[in-house]
Amino acid sequence: MKKAFTLIELILVIVILAIVAGMTLNLVFVIYKNYVQSESISRVGSQADIILDQISKRLEYRIRSSDIARNSSDNSILNLNDSGLNSSYNILEFIPYSYEAFDLGVYSGIVDMDNSNTTNGSIETPGSNLDTSLFDQISPRNKNKELAMIFRGVNYNVDSSFGYTGANVDFAKVKVKDLTHFNHDRSFVGKQMSEQYYLAHTAYAIVVTPNESTRPGESVANKDFDLTLYYDYRPWLGERYDKGSSTVLARHVSMFKFKEENGMVFLKLCLRDNQKQRSSLSQSGFDFNVCRTKAVF
């Protein structure tokens, strides 16, 4: 006859099985967490790369002297390469030239400085085929309003030349007169110009805005933001970015930073994985944030 298990032996077996089961569950959790982390990094990282590419494409067409950082609290501005730039300057703003119109041959970017039209209060631009319908199409909010003609080689002051903080501008505000020349406003009389110019119909502002999903009293680390692009506004006409049209570039943003060094704009974007099935892991201290960086010349 076999001897029965004693109570102590049964307890030992149960304890050993419990330890093995606990180790197995912990191993399964670690494997699952690693899988989720890898999948999140891949998926959210791809989203961040796409968004940075969209921003970069717009920055590639920026007029170099026009890019600024704006403080949303007091509306102050700084150059992107200013040593005083910090996290309170949370808006990236710049004026791109109208590359669509240039590529289609609508304007040539050349001024005939010796033409009588140019010397008598308007601007002759040979090789152009000025068509207002294109600008009305790409900037519908500003039909029949002045475009910006910004000249290459002119030393503009970001604080006072572009209309970011006041009414003064140092370039020409122009309207099409005929196929090859513009009329400019009287405020440009006596100001500096050159033989080459950029034409602009809008400015861009990239702004981090609070997301409605953020709960009141939530810690800064857990706050959720949107990254919003504002467009179709004209600082040289006294228009602010928040009066323009807007579109959301990204949701669940935890960080957006930028700076300029040696003519290169460096961007950093961090996105939070907001899928609900991840919430139990996030509450256990596992933060699903993925960051990407990009440099734009």
DAQUI-V338641 format. One record per residue. N is the residue number from 1. RES is the residue in one small letter. PHI is phi in radians with two decimals (none if undefined). PSI is psi in degrees with one decimal (none if undefined). NEAR is the number of other C-alpha atoms within 12 Angstrom. Layout:
<<N | RES | PHI | PSI | NEAR> <N | RES | PHI | PSI | NEAR>>
//
This chain:
<<1 | m | none | 132.8 | 3> <2 | k | -1.31 | 144.0 | 4> <3 | k | -1.35 | 133.1 | 6> <4 | a | -1.27 | 154.8 | 9> <5 | f | -1.17 | 139.6 | 11> <6 | t | -1.39 | 165.3 | 10> <7 | l | -1.06 | -39.2 | 10> <8 | i | -1.12 | -42.5 | 11> <9 | e | -1.10 | -41.3 | 13> <10 | l | -1.09 | -42.3 | 13> <11 | i | -1.10 | -42.4 | 13> <12 | l | -1.08 | -42.6 | 14> <13 | v | -1.08 | -45.1 | 15> <14 | i | -1.08 | -43.1 | 14> <15 | v | -1.09 | -45.2 | 14> <16 | i | -1.09 | -44.2 | 14> <17 | l | -1.09 | -38.8 | 14> <18 | a | -1.13 | -41.4 | 14> <19 | i | -1.12 | -45.0 | 14> <20 | v | -1.09 | -43.5 | 14> <21 | a | -1.09 | -41.7 | 14> <22 | g | -1.11 | -42.9 | 14> <23 | m | -1.11 | -38.7 | 14> <24 | t | -1.15 | -45.1 | 14> <25 | l | -1.09 | -41.1 | 14> <26 | n | -1.11 | -39.8 | 14> <27 | l | -1.13 | -42.9 | 14> <28 | v | -1.07 | -42.2 | 14> <29 | f | -1.11 | -43.0 | 18> <30 | v | -1.09 | -43.8 | 16> <31 | i | -1.09 | -44.3 | 14> <32 | y | -1.12 | -43.0 | 17> <33 | k | -1.10 | -41.5 | 24> <34 | n | -1.13 | -38.7 | 17> <35 | y | -1.13 | -46.4 | 15> <36 | v | -1.10 | -41.2 | 26> <37 | q | -1.09 | -45.8 | 26> <38 | s | -1.10 | -43.3 | 18> <39 | e | -1.16 | -39.7 | 19> <40 | s | -1.15 | -44.6 | 29> <41 | i | -1.04 | -42.7 | 25> <42 | s | -1.17 | -48.7 | 21> <43 | r | -1.25 | -51.2 | 23> <44 | v | -1.23 | -34.9 | 31> <45 | g | -1.07 | -39.3 | 26> <46 | s | -1.12 | -40.2 | 21> <47 | q | -1.08 | -44.1 | 27> <48 | a | -1.11 | -40.0 | 37> <49 | d | -1.08 | -42.6 | 28> <50 | i | -1.11 | -43.7 | 21> <51 | i | -1.15 | -43.0 | 33> <52 | l | -1.10 | -35.5 | 35> <53 | d | -1.11 | -40.8 | 23> <54 | q | -1.11 | -42.8 | 22> <55 | i | -1.16 | -41.7 | 39> <56 | s | -1.09 | -40.6 | 26> <57 | k | -1.05 | -38.3 | 18> <58 | r | -1.26 | -39.6 | 32> <59 | l | -1.15 | -29.5 | 37> <60 | e | -1.07 | -26.4 | 25> <61 | y | -1.74 | 10.7 | 29> <62 | r | -1.20 | 148.7 | 34> <63 | i | -1.43 | 116.2 | 36> <64 | r | -0.94 | -38.6 | 34> <65 | s | -1.38 | -1.8 | 32> <66 | s | -1.74 | -7.2 | 44> <67 | d | -1.44 | 132.8 | 41> <68 | i | -2.41 | 164.7 | 41> <69 | a | -1.95 | 133.0 | 38> <70 | r | -2.04 | 140.9 | 36> <71 | n | -1.57 | 117.1 | 26> <72 | s | -1.21 | -19.2 | 23> <73 | s | -1.36 | -45.7 | 12> <74 | d | -2.09 | 3.4 | 12> <75 | n | 1.20 | 11.5 | 22> <76 | s | -1.27 | 158.8 | 22> <77 | i | -2.28 | 156.0 | 35> <78 | l | -2.46 | 155.0 | 33> <79 | n | -1.09 | 150.6 | 35> <80 | l | -1.13 | -22.6 | 35> <81 | n | -1.74 | 12.5 | 24> <82 | d | -1.22 | 137.1 | 20> <83 | s | -1.17 | -19.2 | 13> <84 | g | -1.50 | 3.7 | 16> <85 | l | -1.16 | 127.0 | 25> <86 | n | -2.46 | -173.5 | 21> <87 | s | -1.17 | -17.5 | 19> <88 | s | -1.26 | -20.0 | 23> <89 | y | -1.56 | 87.4 | 31> <90 | n | -1.88 | 9.3 | 32> <91 | i | -2.09 | 125.5 | 39> <92 | l | -1.69 | 121.5 | 43> <93 | e | -2.32 | 141.3 | 47> <94 | f | -2.85 | 164.4 | 43> <95 | i | -1.96 | 118.8 | 43> <96 | p | -1.62 | 151.3 | 36> <97 | y | -1.36 | 157.0 | 34> <98 | s | -1.37 | 83.1 | 35> <99 | y | -1.21 | -28.9 | 29> <100 | e | -1.07 | -47.3 | 21> <101 | a | -1.18 | -37.2 | 28> <102 | f | -1.15 | -44.6 | 27> <103 | d | -1.12 | -30.0 | 14> <104 | l | -1.51 | 0.4 | 17> <105 | g | 1.36 | 17.8 | 22> <106 | v | -1.18 | -41.3 | 29> <107 | y | -2.32 | 150.4 | 37> <108 | s | -1.63 | -22.3 | 29> <109 | g | 1.42 | 9.7 | 34> <110 | i | -2.07 | 138.0 | 30> <111 | v | -1.96 | 132.6 | 33> <112 | d | -1.52 | 98.5 | 26> <113 | m | -1.19 | -22.3 | 23> <114 | d | -1.68 | -5.6 | 16> <115 | n | -1.20 | 143.7 | 19> <116 | s | -1.08 | -31.4 | 15> <117 | n | -1.08 | -41.4 | 22> <118 | t | -1.20 | -37.4 | 25> <119 | t | -1.43 | -7.8 | 18> <120 | n | -1.99 | 30.0 | 18> <121 | g | 1.75 | 0.6 | 24> <122 | s | -2.24 | -177.2 | 32> <123 | i | -2.25 | 117.7 | 40> <124 | e | -1.53 | 128.7 | 37> <125 | t | -2.22 | 86.2 | 37> <126 | p | -1.09 | 147.7 | 27> <127 | g | 1.49 | 0.0 | 19> <128 | s | -1.60 | 159.3 | 27> <129 | n | -2.36 | 70.3 | 26> <130 | l | -1.11 | 122.4 | 29> <131 | d | -2.29 | 108.8 | 24> <132 | t | -1.21 | -22.5 | 29> <133 | s | -1.10 | -33.6 | 17> <134 | l | -1.14 | -44.6 | 25> <135 | f | -1.17 | -35.2 | 33> <136 | d | -1.14 | -31.3 | 22> <137 | q | -1.31 | -42.8 | 17> <138 | i | -1.51 | -11.5 | 22> <139 | s | -2.41 | 68.3 | 28> <140 | p | -1.13 | -26.4 | 20> <141 | r | -1.28 | -16.1 | 20> <142 | n | -2.13 | 37.1 | 28> <143 | k | -1.03 | 136.8 | 22> <144 | n | 1.15 | 15.5 | 21> <145 | k | -1.80 | 162.7 | 29> <146 | e | -1.16 | 137.6 | 32> <147 | l | -1.51 | 165.5 | 37> <148 | a | -1.75 | 127.1 | 41> <149 | m | -1.93 | 105.8 | 47> <150 | i | -1.91 | 125.4 | 43> <151 | f | -1.63 | 137.9 | 31> <152 | r | -1.27 | 144.5 | 24> <153 | g | 1.48 | -5.5 | 17> <154 | v | -1.59 | 136.8 | 22> <155 | n | -1.50 | 96.8 | 20> <156 | y | -1.58 | 148.3 | 26> <157 | n | -1.77 | 119.4 | 23> <158 | v | -1.10 | -25.3 | 34> <159 | d | -1.31 | -27.5 | 25> <160 | s | -2.34 | -3.3 | 23> <161 | s | -1.70 | -19.8 | 30> <162 | f | -1.95 | -3.1 | 39> <163 | g | 1.46 | 13.0 | 33> <164 | y | -1.16 | -34.4 | 38> <165 | t | -2.18 | 2.9 | 27> <166 | g | -2.93 | -174.6 | 21> <167 | a | -1.43 | -18.8 | 19> <168 | n | -1.30 | 137.5 | 24> <169 | v | -2.35 | 151.0 | 33> <170 | d | -1.90 | 5.0 | 33> <171 | f | -1.96 | -179.2 | 41> <172 | a | -1.56 | 131.3 | 38> <173 | k | -1.66 | 117.2 | 38> <174 | v | -2.18 | 154.9 | 34> <175 | k | -2.22 | 150.3 | 31> <176 | v | -1.22 | 130.5 | 35> <177 | k | -1.73 | -49.0 | 22> <178 | d | -2.64 | -162.2 | 22> <179 | l | -1.14 | -24.8 | 22> <180 | t | -2.20 | 5.1 | 30> <181 | h | -2.64 | 156.8 | 35> <182 | f | -1.87 | 152.4 | 35> <183 | n | -1.67 | 139.7 | 31> <184 | h | -2.01 | 160.2 | 31> <185 | d | -1.33 | 162.2 | 27> <186 | r | -1.13 | -26.2 | 17> <187 | s | -1.14 | -15.1 | 19> <188 | f | -1.50 | -13.5 | 24> <189 | v | -1.00 | 128.1 | 21> <190 | g | 1.52 | -3.0 | 15> <191 | k | -1.63 | 163.4 | 23> <192 | q | -1.34 | 141.0 | 24> <193 | m | -2.44 | 171.7 | 29> <194 | s | -2.50 | -179.7 | 26> <195 | e | -1.37 | -12.4 | 25> <196 | q | -2.15 | 142.3 | 24> <197 | y | -2.50 | 159.8 | 31> <198 | y | -1.88 | 144.9 | 39> <199 | l | -1.96 | 132.6 | 42> <200 | a | -2.26 | 142.4 | 43> <201 | h | -2.03 | -6.4 | 43> <202 | t | -2.77 | 164.9 | 45> <203 | a | -1.99 | 165.2 | 46> <204 | y | -2.12 | 143.5 | 42> <205 | a | -2.33 | 130.2 | 45> <206 | i | -1.94 | 117.2 | 44> <207 | v | -2.23 | 134.9 | 37> <208 | v | -1.51 | 119.4 | 36> <209 | t | -2.11 | 145.6 | 32> <210 | p | -1.06 | 142.2 | 24> <211 | n | -1.66 | 142.1 | 21> <212 | e | -1.11 | -15.1 | 13> <213 | s | -1.39 | -11.2 | 17> <214 | t | -1.25 | 126.5 | 22> <215 | r | -1.46 | 145.2 | 14> <216 | p | -1.00 | 136.6 | 13> <217 | g | 1.42 | 1.1 | 9> <218 | e | -1.24 | 147.1 | 11> <219 | s | -1.14 | 155.3 | 11> <220 | v | -1.02 | -37.4 | 14> <221 | a | -1.09 | -28.4 | 18> <222 | n | -1.77 | -0.9 | 29> <223 | k | -1.17 | 149.7 | 27> <224 | d | -2.04 | 133.0 | 30> <225 | f | -2.24 | 162.3 | 31> <226 | d | -1.88 | 152.3 | 30> <227 | l | -1.88 | 114.4 | 35> <228 | t | -2.00 | 135.8 | 33> <229 | l | -1.76 | 123.8 | 32> <230 | y | -1.81 | 139.2 | 32> <231 | y | -2.66 | 179.0 | 34> <232 | d | 1.01 | 47.8 | 36> <233 | y | -2.43 | 157.9 | 39> <234 | r | -2.29 | 102.3 | 39> <235 | p | -1.02 | -32.6 | 39> <236 | w | -1.20 | -11.2 | 37> <237 | l | -1.86 | 14.4 | 31> <238 | g | 1.43 | 14.4 | 22> <239 | e | -1.58 | 135.7 | 27> <240 | r | -1.58 | 157.7 | 28> <241 | y | -1.04 | -36.9 | 35> <242 | d | -1.32 | -1.2 | 27> <243 | k | -1.72 | -0.9 | 20> <244 | g | -1.59 | -173.5 | 25> <245 | s | -1.36 | 161.9 | 26> <246 | s | -2.57 | 155.8 | 22> <247 | t | -2.56 | 145.5 | 21> <248 | v | -1.47 | 120.5 | 24> <249 | l | -1.42 | -38.8 | 30> <250 | a | -2.67 | 148.0 | 35> <251 | r | -1.97 | 162.1 | 34> <252 | h | 1.06 | 48.0 | 35> <253 | v | -1.57 | 130.6 | 40> <254 | s | -1.83 | -18.1 | 35> <255 | m | -2.79 | 139.0 | 34> <256 | f | -2.48 | 116.0 | 41> <257 | k | -2.24 | 156.5 | 33> <258 | f | -2.73 | 153.0 | 40> <259 | k | -2.84 | 166.9 | 36> <260 | e | -2.19 | 134.9 | 29> <261 | e | -2.44 | 125.5 | 18> <262 | n | 0.93 | 41.2 | 14> <263 | g | 1.43 | -2.0 | 20> <264 | m | -1.80 | 132.7 | 21> <265 | v | -1.68 | 124.1 | 32> <266 | f | -1.82 | 128.4 | 26> <267 | l | -2.02 | 142.5 | 32> <268 | k | -2.33 | 125.8 | 28> <269 | l | -2.24 | 128.6 | 39> <270 | c | -2.07 | 130.4 | 37> <271 | l | -2.02 | 148.0 | 41> <272 | r | -1.82 | 134.8 | 38> <273 | d | -1.36 | 113.4 | 37> <274 | n | -1.81 | 15.3 | 28> <275 | q | -1.15 | 133.8 | 19> <276 | k | -1.10 | -31.7 | 12> <277 | q | -1.20 | -10.2 | 14> <278 | r | -1.57 | -6.9 | 24> <279 | s | -1.06 | -38.1 | 17> <280 | s | -1.12 | -37.3 | 17> <281 | l | -1.23 | -40.7 | 22> <282 | s | -1.08 | -39.9 | 21> <283 | q | -1.17 | -22.1 | 13> <284 | s | -1.50 | 7.8 | 12> <285 | g | 1.80 | 4.3 | 14> <286 | f | -1.67 | 111.8 | 20> <287 | d | -1.69 | 120.2 | 25> <288 | f | -1.62 | 72.3 | 38> <289 | n | -1.97 | 133.5 | 33> <290 | v | -2.19 | 129.7 | 31> <291 | c | -2.01 | 144.7 | 30> <292 | r | -2.36 | 149.8 | 31> <293 | t | -2.19 | 156.6 | 27> <294 | k | -2.70 | 144.5 | 29> <295 | a | -1.98 | 136.9 | 26> <296 | v | -2.20 | 127.6 | 27> <297 | f | -1.44 | none | 21>>
//
